[in-house]
């Protein structure tokens, strides 16, 4: 992860998670075998950190 992403996460109180990619209908998207260097089945999203009590 780059230093810029770490800085934005620290300032906004978020973290990055890898989740399965979905299409408009909510179905999972499979990996395209013709592009071995890119994984289309997963994407990275930014979510808010949970506060501990």
N, C-alpha and C positions, 0 to 999 in steps of 0.2 A: 504494500500500500504506500502511496506517495506521501510525502510530508504535507502536501496541501490538503489531502483528504483527512489526514489526522488532525490538522489544524481546524478544518471546518467542523469535524465531528466534535472536537473539544469545545468549540465556541457555541455550537447549536445544541449540545447535549444529545447527540444522536450517535448511532453506531451503524456499521454496514453489515448486512446479512446476505447470504447467498440462498436464494429460494428457487423453486422450480418455476419455469416460465409457463404462462398460460395464454391461450388465444382469447378472442372476444367471447366465445361461448363458455369459457372457464375450463376447457380441456387442456391437458398437458401438451406441450410442444416437444416433439422428439428432436434428437440431435441429427443434424445433416451430415451424413458420412462423407460427402464430397469436400467438406472443409474440415480437415483433421486438426487444424490449429485453433478453431473457434468452437466453443461449446454452446450451441443455441438452446439446450435444454435447461440451462440455469442462467439466472441473472442476479445482479447485485442490487439491493435496494437499501435505502437509508431508513431506519426506524428509530423512534425515540427510546432512550434508555429508561429502564424501570428504576424508580427511586426505591432504595432500601429503607426500611423503617427501623 
